[in-house]
Amino acid sequence: MPSPITIVQPNPDGSLPIPAPAAPSATEAAAAHLQERAEALQDQIAALQEVLAKPLNEILADREKALEVASAWDSFGAMWVLSQRAMRRVAMDLAAQQGVSEAEVVARAMQHANAVLNTEDETLGGSIAPAQMAHIARHKAFLRKQFRQG
């Protein structure tokens, strides 16, 4: 069995060389990987046990609440799409009466959207409420990608 004590020669400047740590063997590396995996699985089990520790009626109530929220957002989305399509139709009809092309209407809309996204106090003449501005502000990065011109 080799001795754990190693005698080293000093460097020319008098310092002692620091030995490089031995690379872990394949067995040690595999054991470390398995240990990490076991810890991750333990975390998952703990999370599942936390859910399963709840009474069934609480679990079902949480699910029902999530379904209600999803349904409300779905309804809101449908209402929003319908109102946007109706407003677009009105804008296009009015533009046609004035001899303005659809492309010009879309370009103007993009200018207004970008003004809101790139100017801190732009409210389109007060037509955007403070709560709506706060909502837009939370999503500016995403919205800037959507309203990018070019």
N, CA, C and O atoms as a GROMACS GRO file, in nm:
protein
  600
    1MET      N    1   0.085  -0.117   0.000
    1MET     CA    2   0.000   0.000   0.000
    1MET      C    3   0.090   0.124   0.000
    1MET      O    4   0.181   0.133   0.082
    2PRO      N    5   0.065   0.219  -0.092
    2PRO     CA    6   0.150   0.337  -0.098
    2PRO      C    7   0.126   0.426   0.022
    2PRO      O    8   0.016   0.430   0.078
    3SER      N    9   0.228   0.498   0.061
    3SER     CA   10   0.222   0.586   0.176
    3SER      C   11   0.146   0.714   0.139
    3SER      O   12   0.165   0.765   0.028
    4PRO      N   13   0.059   0.767   0.229
    4PRO     CA   14  -0.012   0.891   0.198
    4PRO      C   15   0.078   1.013   0.210
    4PRO      O   16   0.037   1.124   0.174
    5ILE      N   17   0.199   0.996   0.258
    5ILE     CA   18   0.294   1.107   0.273
    5ILE      C   19   0.382   1.110   0.149
    5ILE      O   20   0.437   1.009   0.107
    6THR      N   21   0.394   1.231   0.092
    6THR     CA   22   0.477   1.251  -0.026
    6THR      C   23   0.583   1.355   0.006
    6THR      O   24   0.551   1.461   0.060
    7ILE      N   25   0.707   1.325  -0.026
    7ILE     CA   26   0.816   1.422  -0.006
    7ILE      C   27   0.836   1.494  -0.138
    7ILE      O   28   0.858   1.432  -0.242
    8VAL      N   29   0.828   1.626  -0.132
    8VAL     CA   30   0.841   1.706  -0.254
    8VAL      C   31   0.967   1.790  -0.247
    8VAL      O   32   1.016   1.823  -0.139
    9GLN      N   33   1.018   1.823  -0.362
    9GLN     CA   34   1.134   1.910  -0.372
    9GLN      C   35   1.086   2.053  -0.385
    9GLN      O   36   0.994   2.078  -0.462
   10PRO      N   37   1.144   2.149  -0.315
   10PRO     CA   38   1.102   2.289  -0.328
   10PRO      C   39   1.134   2.343  -0.466
   10PRO      O   40   1.228   2.298  -0.531
   11ASN      N   41   1.055   2.441  -0.509
   11ASN     CA   42   1.080   2.511  -0.635
   11ASN      C   43   1.206   2.595  -0.618
   11ASN      O   44   1.248   2.622  -0.506
   12PRO      N   45   1.266   2.638  -0.730
   12PRO     CA   46   1.387   2.720  -0.720
   12PRO      C   47   1.368   2.847  -0.637
   12PRO      O   48   1.464   2.897  -0.578
   13ASP      N   49   1.244   2.902  -0.633
   13ASP     CA   50   1.221   3.024  -0.554
   13ASP      C   51   1.195   2.994  -0.407
   13ASP      O   52   1.172   3.086  -0.328
   14GLY      N   53   1.198   2.869  -0.370
   14GLY     CA   54   1.180   2.832  -0.231
   14GLY      C   55   1.038   2.790  -0.197
   14GLY      O   56   1.013   2.735  -0.089
   15SER      N   57   0.944   2.814  -0.287
   15SER     CA   58   0.805   2.774  -0.260
   15SER      C   59   0.790   2.625  -0.281
   15SER      O   60   0.870   2.560  -0.349
   16LEU      N   61   0.686   2.573  -0.222
   16LEU     CA   62   0.661   2.430  -0.238
   16LEU      C   63   0.554   2.408  -0.344
   16LEU      O   64   0.454   2.480  -0.347
   17PRO      N   65   0.576   2.313  -0.429
   17PRO     CA   66   0.473   2.286  -0.531
   17PRO      C   67   0.348   2.227  -0.465
   17PRO      O   68   0.354   2.144  -0.375
   18ILE      N   69   0.235   2.274  -0.515
   18ILE     CA   70   0.108   2.222  -0.464
   18ILE      C   71   0.066   2.110  -0.557
   18ILE      O   72   0.048   2.132  -0.677
   19PRO      N   73   0.050   1.992  -0.505
   19PRO     CA   74   0.012   1.882  -0.593
   19PRO      C   75  -0.129   1.900  -0.646
   19PRO      O   76  -0.219   1.945  -0.575
   20ALA      N   77  -0.146   1.863  -0.772
   20ALA     CA   78  -0.278   1.870  -0.834
   20ALA      C   79  -0.365   1.761  -0.773
   20ALA      O   80  -0.319   1.648  -0.752
   21PRO      N   81  -0.490   1.794  -0.745
   21PRO     CA   82  -0.576   1.690  -0.690
   21PRO      C   83  -0.594   1.578  -0.792
   21PRO      O   84  -0.601   1.602  -0.913
   22ALA      N   85  -0.601   1.461  -0.742
   22ALA     CA   86  -0.619   1.346  -0.831
   22ALA      C   87  -0.757   1.352  -0.895
   22ALA      O   88  -0.856   1.385  -0.830
   23ALA      N   89  -0.761   1.320  -1.023
   23ALA     CA   90  -0.888   1.318  -1.095
   23ALA      C   91  -0.973   1.204  -1.039
   23ALA      O   92  -0.922   1.096  -1.011
   24PRO      N   93  -1.102   1.230  -1.023
   24PRO     CA   94  -1.187   1.122  -0.970
   24PRO      C   95  -1.191   1.005  -1.069
   24PRO      O   96  -1.192   1.024  -1.190
   25SER      N   97  -1.194   0.889  -1.014
   25SER     CA   98  -1.201   0.771  -1.099
   25SER      C   99  -1.341   0.762  -1.160
   25SER      O  100  -1.432   0.833  -1.118
   26ALA      N  101  -1.356   0.676  -1.258
   26ALA     CA  102  -1.485   0.657  -1.322
   26ALA      C  103  -1.588   0.612  -1.219
   26ALA      O  104  -1.705   0.651  -1.225
   27THR      N  105  -1.545   0.530  -1.125
   27THR     CA  106  -1.636   0.481  -1.022
   27THR      C  107  -1.681   0.595  -0.931
   27THR      O  108  -1.799   0.606  -0.897
   28GLU      N  109  -1.585   0.681  -0.892
   28GLU     CA  110  -1.619   0.794  -0.806
   28GLU      C  111  -1.712   0.892  -0.879
   28GLU      O  112  -1.807   0.943  -0.820
   29ALA      N  113  -1.682   0.916  -1.009
   29ALA     CA  114  -1.767   1.007  -1.088
   29ALA      C  115  -1.908   0.951  -1.100
   29ALA      O  116  -2.006   1.025  -1.088
   30ALA      N  117  -1.918   0.822  -1.124
   30ALA     CA  118  -2.050   0.760  -1.135
   30ALA      C  119  -2.124   0.767  -1.001
   30ALA      O  120  -2.244   0.792  -0.998
   31ALA      N  121  -2.051   0.747  -0.892
   31ALA     CA  122  -2.112   0.753  -0.760
   31ALA      C  123  -2.162   0.895  -0.731
   31ALA      O  124  -2.271   0.913  -0.676
   32ALA      N  125  -2.082   0.997  -0.769
   32ALA     CA  126  -2.124   1.136  -0.749
   32ALA      C  127  -2.249   1.167  -0.830
   32ALA      O  128  -2.340   1.234  -0.783
   33HIS      N  129  -2.252   1.118  -0.954
   33HIS     CA  130  -2.369   1.140  -1.040
   33HIS      C  131  -2.492   1.073  -0.979
   33HIS      O  132  -2.600   1.133  -0.974
   34LEU      N  133  -2.476   0.952  -0.934
   34LEU     CA  134  -2.589   0.881  -0.872
   34LEU      C  135  -2.636   0.952  -0.745
   34LEU      O  136  -2.756   0.957  -0.717
   35GLN      N  137  -2.542   1.007  -0.668
   35GLN     CA  138  -2.578   1.080  -0.547
   35GLN      C  139  -2.660   1.204  -0.583
   35GLN      O  140  -2.761   1.233  -0.518
   36GLU      N  141  -2.617   1.279  -0.687
   36GLU     CA  142  -2.692   1.398  -0.731
   36GLU      C  143  -2.832   1.358  -0.777
   36GLU      O  144  -2.931   1.425  -0.746
   37ARG      N  145  -2.839   1.250  -0.852
   37ARG     CA  146  -2.969   1.203  -0.901
   37ARG      C  147  -3.059   1.162  -0.785
   37ARG      O  148  -3.179   1.193  -0.785
   38ALA      N  149  -3.003   1.095  -0.688
   38ALA     CA  150  -3.080   1.052  -0.570
   38ALA      C  151  -3.134   1.174  -0.495
   38ALA      O  152  -3.248   1.174  -0.449
   39GLU      N  153  -3.051   1.278  -0.481
   39GLU     CA  154  -3.096   1.399  -0.412
   39GLU      C  155  -3.208   1.467  -0.488
   39GLU      O  156  -3.304   1.516  -0.428
   40ALA      N  157  -3.197   1.470  -0.622
   40ALA     CA  158  -3.303   1.531  -0.703
   40ALA      C  159  -3.432   1.452  -0.689
   40ALA      O  160  -3.540   1.511  -0.678
   41LEU      N  161  -3.423   1.320  -0.688
   41LEU     CA  162  -3.542   1.237  -0.670
   41LEU      C  163  -3.602   1.256  -0.532
   41LEU      O  164  -3.724   1.256  -0.517
   42GLN      N  165  -3.519   1.272  -0.431
   42GLN     CA  166  -3.568   1.297  -0.296
   42GLN      C  167  -3.647   1.429  -0.291
   42GLN      O  168  -3.750   1.438  -0.225
   43ASP      N  169  -3.596   1.532  -0.362
   43ASP     CA  170  -3.668   1.660  -0.368
   43ASP      C  171  -3.804   1.643  -0.435
   43ASP      O  172  -3.904   1.699  -0.390
   44GLN      N  173  -3.807   1.564  -0.544
   44GLN     CA  174  -3.934   1.540  -0.613
   44GLN      C  175  -4.032   1.465  -0.522
   44GLN      O  176  -4.150   1.499  -0.517
   45ILE      N  177  -3.983   1.366  -0.453
   45ILE     CA  178  -4.068   1.289  -0.362
   45ILE      C  179  -4.123   1.380  -0.252
   45ILE      O  180  -4.240   1.370  -0.215
   46ALA      N  181  -4.038   1.467  -0.199
   46ALA     CA  182  -4.083   1.558  -0.093
   46ALA      C  183  -4.194   1.649  -0.146
   46ALA      O  184  -4.293   1.674  -0.076
   47ALA      N  185  -4.179   1.699  -0.268
   47ALA     CA  186  -4.282   1.786  -0.326
   47ALA      C  187  -4.413   1.708  -0.346
   47ALA      O  188  -4.521   1.760  -0.317
   48LEU      N  189  -4.402   1.586  -0.394
   48LEU     CA  190  -4.523   1.503  -0.412
   48LEU      C  191  -4.589   1.472  -0.278
   48LEU      O  192  -4.711   1.474  -0.267
   49GLN      N  193  -4.508   1.443  -0.178
   49GLN     CA  194  -4.564   1.412  -0.047
   49GLN      C  195  -4.635   1.534   0.012
   49GLN      O  196  -4.735   1.522   0.083
   50GLU      N  197  -4.582   1.652  -0.018
   50GLU     CA  198  -4.647   1.775   0.030
   50GLU      C  199  -4.786   1.788  -0.032
   50GLU      O  200  -4.882   1.825   0.036
   51VAL      N  201  -4.797   1.759  -0.161
   51VAL     CA  202  -4.927   1.765  -0.228
   51VAL      C  203  -5.019   1.657  -0.174
   51VAL      O  204  -5.136   1.682  -0.144
   52LEU      N  205  -4.966   1.537  -0.162
   52LEU     CA  206  -5.049   1.424  -0.117
   52LEU      C  207  -5.088   1.436   0.030
   52LEU      O  208  -5.183   1.370   0.074
   53ALA      N  209  -5.018   1.516   0.107
   53ALA     CA  210  -5.052   1.535   0.247
   53ALA      C  211  -5.178   1.619   0.263
   53ALA      O  212  -5.241   1.619   0.369
   54LYS      N  213  -5.215   1.692   0.156
   54LYS     CA  214  -5.337   1.773   0.162
   54LYS      C  215  -5.459   1.682   0.157
   54LYS      O  216  -5.454   1.574   0.096
   55PRO      N  217  -5.566   1.722   0.219
   55PRO     CA  218  -5.690   1.646   0.202
   55PRO      C  219  -5.735   1.653   0.056
   55PRO      O  220  -5.711   1.751  -0.014
   56LEU      N  221  -5.800   1.548   0.013
   56LEU     CA  222  -5.842   1.539  -0.127
   56LEU      C  223  -5.930   1.657  -0.168
   56LEU      O  224  -5.919   1.704  -0.281
   57ASN      N  225  -6.016   1.705  -0.079
   57ASN     CA  226  -6.103   1.816  -0.116
   57ASN      C  227  -6.022   1.943  -0.144
   57ASN      O  228  -6.061   2.023  -0.228
   58GLU      N  229  -5.908   1.962  -0.075
   58GLU     CA  230  -5.822   2.078  -0.103
   58GLU      C  231  -5.754   2.064  -0.238
   58GLU      O  232  -5.743   2.161  -0.313
   59ILE      N  233  -5.707   1.944  -0.269
   59ILE     CA  234  -5.643   1.919  -0.398
   59ILE      C  235  -5.742   1.947  -0.510
   59ILE      O  236  -5.709   2.014  -0.608
   60LEU      N  237  -5.864   1.895  -0.496
   60LEU     CA  238  -5.966   1.916  -0.598
   60LEU      C  239  -6.008   2.063  -0.606
   60LEU      O  240  -6.036   2.113  -0.715
   61ALA      N  241  -6.012   2.132  -0.493
   61ALA     CA  242  -6.048   2.275  -0.493
   61ALA      C  243  -5.941   2.355  -0.568
   61ALA      O  244  -5.974   2.446  -0.644
   62ASP      N  245  -5.813   2.322  -0.546
   62ASP     CA  246  -5.705   2.389  -0.618
   62ASP      C  247  -5.719   2.366  -0.768
   62ASP      O  248  -5.698   2.458  -0.848
   63ARG      N  249  -5.754   2.244  -0.807
   63ARG     CA  250  -5.771   2.212  -0.949
   63ARG      C  251  -5.890   2.289  -1.006
   63ARG      O  252  -5.881   2.346  -1.115
   64GLU      N  253  -6.001   2.290  -0.933
   64GLU     CA  254  -6.120   2.363  -0.978
   64GLU      C  255  -6.090   2.512  -0.995
   64GLU      O  256  -6.133   2.574  -1.092
   65LYS      N  257  -6.018   2.567  -0.900
   65LYS     CA  258  -5.983   2.709  -0.907
   65LYS      C  259  -5.896   2.736  -1.030
   65LYS      O  260  -5.917   2.835  -1.100
   66ALA      N  261  -5.800   2.647  -1.056
   66ALA     CA  262  -5.714   2.663  -1.173
   66ALA      C  263  -5.796   2.655  -1.302
   66ALA      O  264  -5.773   2.731  -1.396
   67LEU      N  265  -5.893   2.563  -1.306
   67LEU     CA  266  -5.979   2.552  -1.424
   67LEU      C  267  -6.065   2.677  -1.442
   67LEU      O  268  -6.086   2.722  -1.555
   68GLU      N  269  -6.115   2.733  -1.333
   68GLU     CA  270  -6.195   2.855  -1.340
   68GLU      C  271  -6.112   2.972  -1.391
   68GLU      O  272  -6.158   3.050  -1.474
   69VAL      N  273  -5.990   2.983  -1.341
   69VAL     CA  274  -5.902   3.092  -1.385
   69VAL      C  275  -5.869   3.076  -1.533
   69VAL      O  276  -5.872   3.174  -1.608
   70ALA      N  277  -5.838   2.955  -1.575
   70ALA     CA  278  -5.808   2.931  -1.716
   70ALA      C  279  -5.928   2.964  -1.804
   70ALA      O  280  -5.912   3.023  -1.911
   71SER      N  281  -6.046   2.928  -1.759
   71SER     CA  282  -6.167   2.958  -1.834
   71SER      C  283  -6.191   3.108  -1.843
   71SER      O  284  -6.230   3.159  -1.948
   72ALA      N  285  -6.167   3.179  -1.734
   72ALA     CA  286  -6.184   3.324  -1.734
   72ALA      C  287  -6.087   3.390  -1.832
   72ALA      O  288  -6.125   3.480  -1.906
   73TRP      N  289  -5.961   3.345  -1.832
   73TRP     CA  290  -5.864   3.401  -1.926
   73TRP      C  291  -5.902   3.368  -2.069
   73TRP      O  292  -5.884   3.450  -2.159
   74ASP      N  293  -5.955   3.248  -2.093
   74ASP     CA  294  -5.997   3.208  -2.227
   74ASP      C  295  -6.112   3.297  -2.274
   74ASP      O  296  -6.113   3.342  -2.388
   75SER      N  297  -6.208   3.323  -2.186
   75SER     CA  298  -6.321   3.410  -2.220
   75SER      C  299  -6.272   3.552  -2.246
   75SER      O  300  -6.315   3.617  -2.342
   76PHE      N  301  -6.183   3.600  -2.161
   76PHE     CA  302  -6.128   3.734  -2.181
   76PHE      C  303  -6.056   3.743  -2.315
   76PHE      O  304  -6.071   3.841  -2.388
   77GLY      N  305  -5.979   3.640  -2.348
   77GLY     CA  306  -5.909   3.638  -2.477
   77GLY      C  307  -6.006   3.644  -2.594
   77GLY      O  308  -5.981   3.716  -2.691
   78ALA      N  309  -6.114   3.570  -2.588
   78ALA     CA  310  -6.215   3.572  -2.695
   78ALA      C  311  -6.278   3.710  -2.707
   78ALA      O  312  -6.298   3.761  -2.817
   79MET      N  313  -6.310   3.772  -2.591
   79MET     CA  314  -6.368   3.906  -2.592
   79MET      C  315  -6.270   4.006  -2.652
   79MET      O  316  -6.309   4.093  -2.731
   80TRP      N  317  -6.144   3.994  -2.616
   80TRP     CA  318  -6.043   4.086  -2.666
   80TRP      C  319  -6.026   4.072  -2.817
   80TRP      O  320  -6.021   4.172  -2.889
   81VAL      N  321  -6.018   3.947  -2.866
   81VAL     CA  322  -6.004   3.925  -3.010
   81VAL      C  323  -6.123   3.984  -3.084
   81VAL      O  324  -6.106   4.052  -3.185
   82LEU      N  325  -6.244   3.959  -3.036
   82LEU     CA  326  -6.365   4.011  -3.101
   82LEU      C  327  -6.363   4.164  -3.104
   82LEU      O  328  -6.392   4.224  -3.208
   83SER      N  329  -6.330   4.227  -2.991
   83SER     CA  330  -6.330   4.374  -2.988
   83SER      C  331  -6.222   4.430  -3.081
   83SER      O  332  -6.245   4.531  -3.147
   84GLN      N  333  -6.106   4.366  -3.087
   84GLN     CA  334  -6.000   4.413  -3.175
   84GLN      C  335  -6.039   4.399  -3.322
   84GLN      O  336  -6.011   4.488  -3.403
   85ARG      N  337  -6.104   4.289  -3.356
   85ARG     CA  338  -6.148   4.270  -3.496
   85ARG      C  339  -6.256   4.373  -3.533
   85ARG      O  340  -6.256   4.427  -3.643
   86ALA      N  341  -6.348   4.398  -3.439
   86ALA     CA  342  -6.453   4.497  -3.465
   86ALA      C  343  -6.393   4.637  -3.482
   86ALA      O  344  -6.431   4.710  -3.574
   87MET      N  345  -6.299   4.674  -3.394
   87MET     CA  346  -6.235   4.805  -3.405
   87MET      C  347  -6.153   4.815  -3.534
   87MET      O  348  -6.148   4.922  -3.596
   88ARG      N  349  -6.091   4.707  -3.575
   88ARG     CA  350  -6.016   4.708  -3.701
   88ARG      C  351  -6.110   4.732  -3.818
   88ARG      O  352  -6.080   4.808  -3.909
   89ARG      N  353  -6.226   4.665  -3.814
   89ARG     CA  354  -6.322   4.682  -3.922
   89ARG      C  355  -6.369   4.827  -3.930
   89ARG      O  356  -6.378   4.884  -4.040
   90VAL      N  357  -6.398   4.888  -3.815
   90VAL     CA  358  -6.440   5.029  -3.812
   90VAL      C  359  -6.329   5.117  -3.869
   90VAL      O  360  -6.354   5.205  -3.951
   91ALA      N  361  -6.205   5.093  -3.825
   91ALA     CA  362  -6.092   5.173  -3.873
   91ALA      C  363  -6.076   5.158  -4.024
   91ALA      O  364  -6.051   5.258  -4.092
   92MET      N  365  -6.090   5.039  -4.076
   92MET     CA  366  -6.074   5.018  -4.220
   92MET      C  367  -6.189   5.083  -4.298
   92MET      O  368  -6.166   5.141  -4.405
   93ASP      N  369  -6.311   5.073  -4.246
   93ASP     CA  370  -6.425   5.138  -4.313
   93ASP      C  371  -6.407   5.289  -4.317
   93ASP      O  372  -6.428   5.352  -4.421
   94LEU      N  373  -6.369   5.348  -4.203
   94LEU     CA  374  -6.348   5.494  -4.199
   94LEU      C  375  -6.232   5.536  -4.289
   94LEU      O  376  -6.239   5.639  -4.356
   95ALA      N  377  -6.126   5.455  -4.290
   95ALA     CA  378  -6.011   5.487  -4.375
   95ALA      C  379  -6.051   5.481  -4.522
   95ALA      O  380  -6.011   5.567  -4.600
   96ALA      N  381  -6.129   5.381  -4.560
   96ALA     CA  382  -6.172   5.370  -4.700
   96ALA      C  383  -6.256   5.489  -4.740
   96ALA      O  384  -6.244   5.538  -4.852
   97GLN      N  385  -6.342   5.538  -4.650
   97GLN     CA  386  -6.424   5.656  -4.680
   97GLN      C  387  -6.338   5.780  -4.703
   97GLN      O  388  -6.377   5.870  -4.777
   98GLN      N  389  -6.220   5.782  -4.640
   98GLN     CA  390  -6.131   5.898  -4.653
   98GLN      C  391  -6.021   5.875  -4.757
   98GLN      O  392  -5.934   5.960  -4.775
   99GLY      N  393  -6.023   5.761  -4.823
   99GLY     CA  394  -5.923   5.732  -4.925
   99GLY      C  395  -5.787   5.690  -4.869
   99GLY      O  396  -5.686   5.703  -4.937
  100VAL      N  397  -5.784   5.640  -4.746
  100VAL     CA  398  -5.660   5.595  -4.684
  100VAL      C  399  -5.652   5.444  -4.700
  100VAL      O  400  -5.748   5.372  -4.672
  101SER      N  401  -5.535   5.397  -4.744
  101SER     CA  402  -5.519   5.253  -4.770
  101SER      C  403  -5.505   5.173  -4.640
  101SER      O  404  -5.474   5.228  -4.534
  102GLU      N  405  -5.531   5.042  -4.652
  102GLU     CA  406  -5.515   4.953  -4.537
  102GLU      C  407  -5.371   4.956  -4.488
  102GLU      O  408  -5.346   4.954  -4.368
  103ALA      N  409  -5.275   4.960  -4.581
  103ALA     CA  410  -5.133   4.963  -4.543
  103ALA      C  411  -5.101   5.087  -4.459
  103ALA      O  412  -5.024   5.079  -4.364
  104GLU      N  413  -5.161   5.201  -4.494
  104GLU     CA  414  -5.138   5.324  -4.417
  104GLU      C  415  -5.198   5.313  -4.278
  104GLU      O  416  -5.138   5.359  -4.181
  105VAL      N  417  -5.315   5.253  -4.267
  105VAL     CA  418  -5.378   5.234  -4.136
  105VAL      C  419  -5.291   5.145  -4.048
  105VAL      O  420  -5.269   5.175  -3.931
  106VAL      N  421  -5.241   5.036  -4.104
  106VAL     CA  422  -5.155   4.944  -4.030
  106VAL      C  423  -5.026   5.014  -3.989
  106VAL      O  424  -4.978   4.997  -3.877
  107ALA      N  425  -4.969   5.093  -4.080
  107ALA     CA  426  -4.845   5.166  -4.048
  107ALA      C  427  -4.868   5.264  -3.934
  107ALA      O  428  -4.783   5.276  -3.845
  108ARG      N  429  -4.980   5.333  -3.935
  108ARG     CA  430  -5.011   5.427  -3.827
  108ARG      C  431  -5.030   5.353  -3.694
  108ARG      O  432  -4.982   5.398  -3.590
  109ALA      N  433  -5.098   5.240  -3.699
  109ALA     CA  434  -5.118   5.161  -3.577
  109ALA      C  435  -4.984   5.116  -3.520
  109ALA      O  436  -4.963   5.121  -3.399
  110MET      N  437  -4.892   5.072  -3.607
  110MET     CA  438  -4.760   5.030  -3.562
  110MET      C  439  -4.684   5.147  -3.501
  110MET      O  440  -4.614   5.130  -3.401
  111GLN      N  441  -4.698   5.265  -3.560
  111GLN     CA  442  -4.631   5.384  -3.504
  111GLN      C  443  -4.684   5.413  -3.363
  111GLN      O  444  -4.606   5.442  -3.272
  112HIS      N  445  -4.814   5.405  -3.346
  112HIS     CA  446  -4.873   5.429  -3.213
  112HIS      C  447  -4.827   5.324  -3.113
  112HIS      O  448  -4.792   5.357  -2.999
  113ALA      N  449  -4.826   5.198  -3.153
  113ALA     CA  450  -4.784   5.090  -3.063
  113ALA      C  451  -4.638   5.111  -3.022
  113ALA      O  452  -4.603   5.097  -2.905
  114ASN      N  453  -4.554   5.142  -3.118
  114ASN     CA  454  -4.412   5.163  -3.087
  114ASN      C  455  -4.390   5.287  -3.003
  114ASN      O  456  -4.299   5.291  -2.920
  115ALA      N  457  -4.473   5.389  -3.022
  115ALA     CA  458  -4.462   5.509  -2.937
  115ALA      C  459  -4.490   5.473  -2.792
  115ALA      O  460  -4.422   5.522  -2.702
  116VAL      N  461  -4.589   5.390  -2.768
  116VAL     CA  462  -4.622   5.348  -2.631
  116VAL      C  463  -4.508   5.262  -2.574
  116VAL      O  464  -4.470   5.278  -2.458
  117LEU      N  465  -4.454   5.173  -2.656
  117LEU     CA  466  -4.351   5.082  -2.608
  117LEU      C  467  -4.216   5.150  -2.585
  117LEU      O  468  -4.137   5.104  -2.504
  118ASN      N  469  -4.190   5.260  -2.656
  118ASN     CA  470  -4.058   5.321  -2.651
  118ASN      C  471  -4.055   5.458  -2.585
  118ASN      O  472  -3.950   5.521  -2.580
  119THR      N  473  -4.169   5.504  -2.534
  119THR     CA  474  -4.176   5.632  -2.464
  119THR      C  475  -4.243   5.608  -2.330
  119THR      O  476  -4.348   5.545  -2.323
  120GLU      N  477  -4.183   5.658  -2.225
  120GLU     CA  478  -4.233   5.630  -2.091
  120GLU      C  479  -4.372   5.688  -2.062
  120GLU      O  480  -4.451   5.625  -1.991
  121ASP      N  481  -4.405   5.806  -2.116
  121ASP     CA  482  -4.530   5.871  -2.077
  121ASP      C  483  -4.633   5.877  -2.190
  121ASP      O  484  -4.729   5.954  -2.181
  122GLU      N  485  -4.616   5.798  -2.294
  122GLU     CA  486  -4.712   5.798  -2.406
  122GLU      C  487  -4.836   5.718  -2.367
  122GLU      O  488  -4.826   5.599  -2.334
  123THR      N  489  -4.953   5.783  -2.370
  123THR     CA  490  -5.079   5.715  -2.337
  123THR      C  491  -5.179   5.724  -2.451
  123THR      O  492  -5.298   5.699  -2.432
  124LEU      N  493  -5.132   5.760  -2.570
  124LEU     CA  494  -5.218   5.775  -2.688
  124LEU      C  495  -5.333   5.870  -2.660
  124LEU      O  496  -5.450   5.839  -2.680
  125GLY      N  497  -5.296   5.987  -2.613
  125GLY     CA  498  -5.396   6.090  -2.585
  125GLY      C  499  -5.484   6.058  -2.466
  125GLY      O  500  -5.597   6.104  -2.458
  126GLY      N  501  -5.432   5.980  -2.373
  126GLY     CA  502  -5.509   5.946  -2.253
  126GLY      C  503  -5.600   5.826  -2.271
  126GLY      O  504  -5.681   5.797  -2.183
  127SER      N  505  -5.588   5.756  -2.383
  127SER     CA  506  -5.678   5.643  -2.407
  127SER      C  507  -5.630   5.514  -2.340
  127SER      O  508  -5.700   5.412  -2.344
  128ILE      N  509  -5.512   5.517  -2.278
  128ILE     CA  510  -5.463   5.400  -2.206
  128ILE      C  511  -5.461   5.434  -2.057
  128ILE      O  512  -5.390   5.526  -2.016
  129ALA      N  513  -5.538   5.362  -1.979
  129ALA     CA  514  -5.548   5.385  -1.835
  129ALA      C  515  -5.417   5.347  -1.766
  129ALA      O  516  -5.341   5.265  -1.818
  130PRO      N  517  -5.390   5.404  -1.648
  130PRO     CA  518  -5.267   5.370  -1.575
  130PRO      C  519  -5.250   5.220  -1.549
  130PRO      O  520  -5.139   5.168  -1.560
  131ALA      N  521  -5.357   5.152  -1.515
  131ALA     CA  522  -5.347   5.007  -1.491
  131ALA      C  523  -5.309   4.934  -1.620
  131ALA      O  524  -5.233   4.837  -1.618
  132GLN      N  525  -5.363   4.981  -1.732
  132GLN     CA  526  -5.328   4.919  -1.861
  132GLN      C  527  -5.182   4.948  -1.895
  132GLN      O  528  -5.112   4.862  -1.949
  133MET      N  529  -5.135   5.069  -1.864
  133MET     CA  530  -4.995   5.103  -1.889
  133MET      C  531  -4.903   5.014  -1.805
  133MET      O  532  -4.798   4.970  -1.852
  134ALA      N  533  -4.942   4.989  -1.681
  134ALA     CA  534  -4.862   4.903  -1.594
  134ALA      C  535  -4.856   4.761  -1.651
  134ALA      O  536  -4.752   4.696  -1.648
  135HIS      N  537  -4.968   4.714  -1.702
  135HIS     CA  538  -4.973   4.581  -1.763
  135HIS      C  539  -4.882   4.576  -1.886
  135HIS      O  540  -4.807   4.481  -1.903
  136ILE      N  541  -4.890   4.678  -1.969
  136ILE     CA  542  -4.804   4.685  -2.088
  136ILE      C  543  -4.657   4.689  -2.045
  136ILE      O  544  -4.574   4.622  -2.106
  137ALA      N  545  -4.626   4.766  -1.942
  137ALA     CA  546  -4.488   4.778  -1.896
  137ALA      C  547  -4.431   4.643  -1.853
  137ALA      O  548  -4.313   4.615  -1.877
  138ARG      N  549  -4.513   4.560  -1.790
  138ARG     CA  550  -4.466   4.428  -1.746
  138ARG      C  551  -4.430   4.338  -1.863
  138ARG      O  552  -4.352   4.244  -1.848
  139HIS      N  553  -4.485   4.366  -1.980
  139HIS     CA  554  -4.465   4.279  -2.095
  139HIS      C  555  -4.392   4.348  -2.210
  139HIS      O  556  -4.397   4.301  -2.324
  140LYS      N  557  -4.324   4.460  -2.182
  140LYS     CA  558  -4.262   4.538  -2.290
  140LYS      C  559  -4.165   4.457  -2.375
  140LYS      O  560  -4.167   4.469  -2.498
  141ALA      N  561  -4.081   4.375  -2.314
  141ALA     CA  562  -3.983   4.298  -2.391
  141ALA      C  563  -4.053   4.210  -2.495
  141ALA      O  564  -4.013   4.206  -2.611
  142PHE      N  565  -4.157   4.140  -2.452
  142PHE     CA  566  -4.232   4.054  -2.545
  142PHE      C  567  -4.302   4.138  -2.652
  142PHE      O  568  -4.297   4.106  -2.770
  143LEU      N  569  -4.367   4.247  -2.609
  143LEU     CA  570  -4.441   4.330  -2.703
  143LEU      C  571  -4.350   4.396  -2.805
  143LEU      O  572  -4.389   4.412  -2.921
  144ARG      N  573  -4.231   4.436  -2.764
  144ARG     CA  574  -4.138   4.497  -2.859
  144ARG      C  575  -4.103   4.400  -2.971
  144ARG      O  576  -4.087   4.441  -3.086
  145LYS      N  577  -4.092   4.271  -2.939
  145LYS     CA  578  -4.065   4.170  -3.043
  145LYS      C  579  -4.184   4.159  -3.138
  145LYS      O  580  -4.165   4.141  -3.259
  146GLN      N  581  -4.304   4.169  -3.085
  146GLN     CA  582  -4.425   4.155  -3.167
  146GLN      C  583  -4.448   4.275  -3.257
  146GLN      O  584  -4.499   4.260  -3.368
  147PHE      N  585  -4.412   4.394  -3.211
  147PHE     CA  586  -4.440   4.516  -3.285
  147PHE      C  587  -4.317   4.571  -3.356
  147PHE      O  588  -4.312   4.688  -3.392
  148ARG      N  589  -4.217   4.485  -3.374
  148ARG     CA  590  -4.097   4.526  -3.445
  148ARG      C  591  -4.132   4.552  -3.591
  148ARG      O  592  -4.204   4.474  -3.653
  149GLN      N  593  -4.082   4.661  -3.644
  149GLN     CA  594  -4.110   4.692  -3.784
  149GLN      C  595  -3.998   4.639  -3.871
  149GLN      O  596  -3.882   4.635  -3.832
  150GLY      N  597  -4.038   4.599  -3.992
  150GLY     CA  598  -3.935   4.558  -4.088
  150GLY      C  599  -3.940   4.418  -4.124
  150GLY      O  600  -3.858   4.372  -4.204
   0.00000   0.00000   0.00000
